[in-house]
Amino acid sequence: MGLAEVKTFKNLEDDVISVNRCCACGACIAYCENQAFNVIEMVGYTPKFKSDKTVENCKECGYCYYICPQTEPLLDRLKETHLVKDELGNIIDIFAARTTDAKIKEVGQDGGIVSTILSYLFDTNNIDAAIVSEHDENFKPIPKIIYSKDDLAKSAGTRYSISSNILPLKDMTQVAEEIISQKKRIYDADQLRIAFIGTPCQCRAISKMKLLNIKPAHVISIVISLFCFENFDYDKLVEILKSKTKINPSDIKKTNIKKNFFVTSKADQVAEVSIKDLDVAVRNHCLECDEFVGRFSDLSIGASGAPAGYSMILTRTEKGHSLIDSLLATGYIERYIIPADQISEWRPKKINWLKKMTSLKMKK
């Protein structure tokens, strides 16, 4: 970065935050807090200066602007690094699979693949922690760092509202101390190995940080993107769902989208809401997003295009491809067996479907 190119958090406020383009990923704050600059914080879902006094603490380094997934700088270099040539990005393999773990099947969404990947990584001591999204008593998403597979059940399923999954990385020292207290073999924060699960925009921010080799992304050992068509403002979403289904947020067991939006209550009552009725709750930044599958990741995972009970898996890097091979070889997941008469057309058909979904998203 040349000096003339440097932009500050004030520029980020003007270009992204004040015009409602912020996706609340938390990358700017995670970076700034790791440098102990004491400048910005997340208020609700909005990054802001902590106070008038902290404005003076800004070092004007420009990193918060450059790592933001909503800004243009670094995108060309990012695409080159990740071998991105089209809307789907680099794909080594694409197939459908599901977990073989009975407990994960009970609580997981669709194929339960993400939870199973994390279970394997914990079992094989390949990670010390994972960043996931849980929810509170009112089904509001909460970003969370978990330290063992025992906590996976709390993060299973999909909430469809923003969870600022990069934000927990702002407390790296505390995270390291937590892991050290569990007698794991690390001695400082730089030795951590963390799996990151997030939306395409969050994975883009992590990948920008890794491209610049800056903290705290240096501890992220695997990046897994979830398919994401759009995200909803939590307050607007639950207001609509409560009105349409008469189910209180505290009574929601799970949600999923299959053409329309489905809500399952804790009493196993299933209610359907037209996806069109939720348009007013779509977050503004989603309206200009050009990603559906998450091009800047090691793996992309989602239900769209998969047979019932399975998830689609796109392996993008050798690291991601090798990881999935290991899960298949050890029986953690099982691959969908394509009917013999569909083998030749299966892959191109699924790729065309994902391209169609991406195109539909970009036209919203």
C-alpha positions as CSV (number, residue, x, y, z in Angstrom):
1,M,0.0,0.0,0.0
2,G,1.4,3.4,-1.0
3,L,0.8,6.3,1.3
4,A,-1.5,8.0,-1.2
5,E,-3.8,4.9,-1.2
6,V,-4.2,4.8,2.6
7,K,-7.8,5.2,3.8
8,T,-8.9,5.4,7.5
9,F,-11.8,4.3,9.6
10,K,-13.4,7.7,8.7
11,N,-13.3,6.7,5.1
12,L,-14.9,3.3,6.0
13,E,-17.7,5.2,7.8
14,D,-18.3,7.3,4.7
15,D,-18.0,4.6,2.0
16,V,-19.5,1.6,3.8
17,I,-21.1,2.1,7.2
18,S,-23.1,5.3,6.8
19,V,-24.6,4.1,3.5
20,N,-25.8,0.8,5.1
21,R,-23.3,-1.4,3.2
22,C,-21.7,-2.8,6.3
23,C,-22.2,-6.6,6.7
24,A,-21.2,-6.4,10.5
25,C,-18.5,-9.1,10.0
26,G,-16.4,-7.5,12.8
27,A,-13.1,-7.7,10.8
28,C,-12.2,-4.0,11.4
29,I,-12.7,-4.3,15.1
30,A,-10.9,-7.6,15.4
31,Y,-7.8,-6.2,13.7
32,C,-7.8,-2.9,15.6
33,E,-8.3,-4.5,19.0
34,N,-5.5,-7.0,18.4
35,Q,-3.2,-4.1,17.9
36,A,-4.4,-2.6,21.2
37,F,-5.2,0.7,19.4
38,N,-8.4,1.3,21.5
39,V,-10.3,3.0,18.7
40,I,-13.5,1.3,17.5
41,E,-16.1,-1.1,18.8
42,M,-19.3,-2.8,17.6
43,V,-22.5,-1.1,18.8
44,G,-25.4,-3.4,17.9
45,Y,-24.3,-4.4,14.4
46,T,-22.5,-1.2,13.6
47,P,-18.7,-0.5,14.0
48,K,-18.2,2.9,15.6
49,F,-15.5,5.0,17.3
50,K,-15.6,4.2,21.0
51,S,-15.8,7.9,21.9
52,D,-14.7,11.3,20.6
53,K,-11.4,10.8,22.4
54,T,-10.6,7.4,20.7
55,V,-10.8,9.2,17.3
56,E,-7.4,10.5,18.1
57,N,-6.1,7.0,18.8
58,C,-6.5,6.0,15.2
59,K,-3.1,5.3,13.6
60,E,-4.5,5.8,10.1
61,C,-2.8,2.6,9.0
62,G,-5.6,1.9,6.5
63,Y,-6.0,-1.8,7.3
64,C,-9.6,-1.6,8.5
65,Y,-10.6,-0.2,5.1
66,Y,-8.6,-2.7,3.1
67,I,-9.8,-5.8,4.9
68,C,-13.5,-4.8,4.8
69,P,-15.3,-7.3,2.5
70,Q,-17.3,-4.4,1.1
71,T,-14.4,-2.4,-0.3
72,E,-12.7,-2.9,-3.7
73,P,-9.0,-2.8,-2.8
74,L,-7.2,-6.2,-2.8
75,L,-10.0,-8.0,-4.7
76,D,-8.0,-8.5,-7.8
77,R,-5.1,-10.0,-5.8
78,L,-7.5,-12.1,-3.8
79,K,-9.1,-13.5,-6.9
80,E,-5.6,-14.3,-8.2
81,T,-4.6,-16.0,-5.0
82,H,-7.8,-18.1,-4.8
83,L,-7.8,-18.9,-8.6
84,V,-11.2,-17.2,-9.0
85,K,-12.2,-16.9,-12.7
86,D,-16.0,-16.9,-12.5
87,E,-18.9,-16.4,-10.1
88,L,-18.3,-19.8,-8.4
89,G,-14.6,-19.6,-8.0
90,N,-12.1,-22.4,-8.1
91,I,-13.7,-25.9,-7.7
92,I,-11.5,-29.0,-7.2
93,D,-14.5,-31.3,-6.6
94,I,-18.3,-30.9,-6.1
95,F,-20.5,-33.6,-4.6
96,A,-23.2,-34.3,-2.0
97,A,-22.6,-36.0,1.3
98,R,-24.1,-36.4,4.8
99,T,-22.9,-37.2,8.3
100,T,-22.8,-40.7,9.6
101,D,-23.0,-39.5,13.2
102,A,-26.4,-40.2,14.7
103,K,-26.3,-37.4,17.2
104,I,-25.3,-34.8,14.6
105,K,-28.1,-36.1,12.4
106,E,-30.6,-35.3,15.1
107,V,-29.6,-31.7,15.6
108,G,-27.8,-30.8,12.3
109,Q,-29.2,-29.0,9.3
110,D,-29.6,-31.0,6.1
111,G,-26.4,-33.2,5.9
112,G,-24.8,-32.1,9.1
113,I,-21.5,-31.7,7.3
114,V,-20.1,-28.6,9.1
115,S,-20.6,-30.0,12.5
116,T,-19.0,-33.3,11.4
117,I,-16.0,-31.5,10.0
118,L,-15.5,-29.7,13.3
119,S,-16.0,-33.0,15.2
120,Y,-13.3,-34.7,13.1
121,L,-10.9,-31.7,13.5
122,F,-11.3,-31.8,17.3
123,D,-11.0,-35.6,17.4
124,T,-7.8,-35.6,15.4
125,N,-6.3,-32.6,17.4
126,N,-6.1,-30.5,14.2
127,I,-7.7,-27.5,15.8
128,D,-7.7,-25.9,19.2
129,A,-11.0,-24.0,18.7
130,A,-13.7,-23.1,16.2
131,I,-15.7,-20.0,15.5
132,V,-19.3,-20.8,15.1
133,S,-22.7,-19.2,15.5
134,E,-25.0,-20.1,18.4
135,H,-28.3,-18.5,19.5
136,D,-29.7,-17.1,22.7
137,E,-33.1,-17.9,24.3
138,N,-34.8,-15.7,21.7
139,F,-33.1,-17.4,18.7
140,K,-30.9,-14.4,18.1
141,P,-27.5,-15.4,16.6
142,I,-24.4,-15.1,18.8
143,P,-20.8,-15.5,17.5
144,K,-19.0,-18.0,19.7
145,I,-15.6,-19.6,20.0
146,I,-15.9,-23.2,21.1
147,Y,-13.1,-25.4,22.4
148,S,-14.3,-29.0,22.0
149,K,-16.8,-31.1,20.0
150,D,-19.0,-31.2,23.1
151,D,-20.2,-27.7,22.3
152,L,-21.2,-28.5,18.7
153,A,-24.8,-29.2,19.3
154,K,-25.4,-25.6,20.4
155,S,-24.2,-24.3,17.0
156,A,-26.1,-26.7,14.8
157,G,-28.7,-25.4,12.4
158,T,-29.2,-22.1,10.6
159,R,-30.5,-18.8,11.9
160,Y,-30.5,-16.6,8.7
161,S,-29.7,-13.4,10.7
162,I,-26.3,-11.7,11.1
163,S,-23.8,-13.3,13.5
164,S,-20.6,-11.2,13.6
165,N,-18.3,-14.2,13.5
166,I,-15.0,-12.4,13.1
167,L,-15.7,-10.3,16.2
168,P,-14.6,-12.9,18.8
169,L,-11.1,-12.8,17.4
170,K,-10.7,-9.3,19.0
171,D,-10.0,-11.1,22.3
172,M,-7.1,-13.4,21.2
173,T,-5.2,-13.2,24.4
174,Q,-8.2,-14.2,26.4
175,V,-8.9,-17.1,24.0
176,A,-5.3,-18.3,24.3
177,E,-5.5,-18.2,28.1
178,E,-8.8,-20.2,27.9
179,I,-7.2,-22.9,25.8
180,I,-4.0,-23.0,27.9
181,S,-6.1,-23.5,31.0
182,Q,-7.5,-26.6,29.4
183,K,-3.9,-27.9,29.2
184,K,-3.7,-27.9,25.5
185,R,-0.2,-27.7,24.0
186,I,0.0,-24.1,23.2
187,Y,1.8,-21.3,25.0
188,D,0.7,-18.1,23.4
189,A,-2.0,-16.8,21.0
190,D,0.2,-17.1,17.9
191,Q,0.2,-20.9,18.2
192,L,-3.6,-21.2,18.0
193,R,-5.3,-23.2,15.2
194,I,-8.8,-22.1,14.7
195,A,-11.5,-23.3,12.2
196,F,-13.6,-20.4,10.9
197,I,-17.2,-20.9,9.8
198,G,-18.9,-18.0,8.2
199,T,-20.9,-16.4,5.3
200,P,-19.2,-15.6,2.0
201,C,-18.6,-11.9,3.0
202,Q,-17.1,-12.9,6.3
203,C,-14.8,-15.4,4.5
204,R,-13.8,-12.7,2.1
205,A,-12.7,-10.5,5.0
206,I,-10.7,-13.3,6.6
207,S,-9.0,-14.0,3.3
208,K,-8.1,-10.3,2.9
209,M,-6.6,-10.4,6.3
210,K,-4.6,-13.6,5.5
211,L,-3.5,-12.0,2.2
212,L,-2.0,-9.1,4.1
213,N,-0.6,-11.5,6.8
214,I,-2.1,-9.6,9.7
215,K,-3.4,-10.6,13.0
216,P,-5.7,-12.1,14.1
217,A,-6.3,-14.1,10.9
218,H,-2.9,-15.8,11.2
219,V,-4.5,-18.3,13.6
220,I,-7.2,-19.4,11.2
221,S,-6.2,-22.8,9.9
222,I,-9.3,-23.6,7.8
223,V,-11.9,-21.4,6.3
224,I,-15.4,-22.9,5.6
225,S,-18.0,-20.8,3.8
226,L,-21.7,-21.4,4.1
227,F,-24.0,-20.9,1.0
228,C,-25.8,-17.6,1.6
229,F,-28.5,-16.1,-0.6
230,E,-29.4,-13.3,1.8
231,N,-29.4,-12.4,5.4
232,F,-32.1,-10.8,7.5
233,D,-32.2,-8.0,10.1
234,Y,-33.0,-10.0,13.3
235,D,-35.6,-7.6,14.7
236,K,-37.5,-7.3,11.4
237,L,-37.4,-11.0,10.8
238,V,-38.7,-12.1,14.1
239,E,-41.5,-9.5,14.0
240,I,-42.6,-10.9,10.6
241,L,-42.3,-14.5,11.7
242,K,-44.3,-13.9,14.9
243,S,-47.0,-12.1,12.9
244,K,-47.3,-14.8,10.3
245,T,-46.8,-17.9,12.4
246,K,-47.8,-16.9,15.9
247,I,-44.6,-18.6,17.1
248,N,-42.6,-16.6,19.6
249,P,-38.8,-16.3,19.0
250,S,-38.3,-18.1,22.3
251,D,-40.3,-21.1,21.0
252,I,-38.4,-21.5,17.8
253,K,-36.5,-24.8,17.5
254,K,-35.1,-24.4,14.0
255,T,-35.5,-22.5,10.7
256,N,-34.8,-23.5,7.1
257,I,-35.4,-22.2,3.6
258,K,-36.7,-24.5,0.9
259,K,-38.2,-22.0,-1.7
260,N,-40.1,-20.6,1.3
261,F,-39.1,-19.9,4.9
262,F,-40.0,-22.7,7.4
263,V,-40.2,-22.3,11.1
264,T,-40.2,-25.4,13.4
265,S,-41.4,-24.7,17.0
266,K,-40.1,-26.6,20.1
267,A,-43.5,-28.4,20.0
268,D,-42.6,-29.5,16.5
269,Q,-45.2,-27.3,14.9
270,V,-44.0,-26.4,11.3
271,A,-45.1,-23.1,9.8
272,E,-44.4,-21.8,6.3
273,V,-43.9,-18.1,5.4
274,S,-43.6,-16.9,1.8
275,I,-40.0,-15.8,1.2
276,K,-41.4,-12.7,-0.5
277,D,-42.9,-11.6,2.8
278,L,-39.4,-11.3,4.2
279,D,-38.1,-8.9,1.5
280,V,-38.4,-5.9,3.8
281,A,-36.2,-7.7,6.4
282,V,-33.3,-8.3,4.0
283,R,-30.2,-6.4,5.1
284,N,-29.1,-3.7,2.7
285,H,-25.6,-5.1,2.0
286,C,-27.1,-8.3,0.7
287,L,-28.8,-6.5,-2.1
288,E,-25.4,-5.8,-3.8
289,C,-23.6,-9.0,-2.9
290,D,-22.1,-11.0,-5.8
291,E,-21.5,-14.2,-3.8
292,F,-23.6,-17.2,-3.0
293,V,-21.2,-20.1,-2.5
294,G,-18.2,-18.3,-0.9
295,R,-15.4,-18.2,-3.4
296,F,-12.6,-17.2,-0.9
297,S,-12.6,-20.2,1.3
298,D,-11.1,-23.7,1.6
299,L,-14.6,-25.3,1.5
300,S,-18.1,-24.2,0.6
301,I,-21.0,-26.0,2.0
302,G,-24.8,-25.7,1.7
303,A,-28.1,-27.5,1.0
304,S,-28.9,-25.8,-2.3
305,G,-28.9,-28.3,-5.1
306,A,-28.4,-31.3,-2.7
307,P,-30.7,-34.3,-2.4
308,A,-32.9,-34.3,0.7
309,G,-30.8,-35.1,3.8
310,Y,-27.5,-34.2,2.1
311,S,-25.3,-31.1,1.8
312,M,-23.4,-29.9,-1.2
313,I,-19.6,-29.7,-0.7
314,L,-17.3,-27.7,-2.9
315,T,-13.6,-28.3,-2.3
316,R,-11.5,-25.3,-3.3
317,T,-8.0,-25.6,-2.0
318,E,-5.7,-28.6,-1.5
319,K,-6.1,-28.2,2.2
320,G,-9.9,-28.3,2.0
321,H,-9.9,-31.2,-0.5
322,S,-7.5,-33.2,1.7
323,L,-9.6,-32.6,4.7
324,I,-12.8,-33.9,3.0
325,D,-10.9,-36.9,1.7
326,S,-9.9,-37.7,5.3
327,L,-13.5,-37.5,6.5
328,L,-14.6,-39.8,3.7
329,A,-11.8,-42.3,4.3
330,T,-12.5,-42.5,8.0
331,G,-16.2,-42.8,7.6
332,Y,-17.2,-39.5,9.3
333,I,-19.3,-38.7,6.2
334,E,-20.7,-40.6,3.3
335,R,-20.9,-39.5,-0.2
336,Y,-24.2,-39.5,-2.2
337,I,-24.3,-42.2,-4.7
338,I,-25.3,-40.7,-8.0
339,P,-27.7,-42.9,-10.0
340,A,-26.0,-44.6,-12.9
341,D,-28.1,-42.9,-15.5
342,Q,-27.3,-39.4,-14.1
343,I,-23.5,-39.7,-13.6
344,S,-22.4,-37.9,-16.7
345,E,-24.8,-34.9,-16.3
346,W,-24.7,-34.6,-12.4
347,R,-21.6,-32.3,-12.0
348,P,-22.5,-29.9,-14.8
349,K,-26.1,-29.8,-13.7
350,K,-25.1,-28.9,-10.1
351,I,-22.6,-26.2,-11.3
352,N,-25.3,-24.7,-13.5
353,W,-27.7,-24.7,-10.6
354,L,-25.2,-22.8,-8.4
355,K,-24.5,-20.3,-11.1
356,K,-28.2,-19.8,-11.5
357,M,-28.6,-19.2,-7.8
358,T,-25.7,-16.7,-7.9
359,S,-27.2,-14.9,-10.8
360,L,-30.6,-14.7,-9.1
361,K,-28.9,-13.3,-6.0
362,M,-27.1,-10.6,-8.0
363,K,-30.4,-9.5,-9.6
364,K,-32.2,-8.9,-6.3
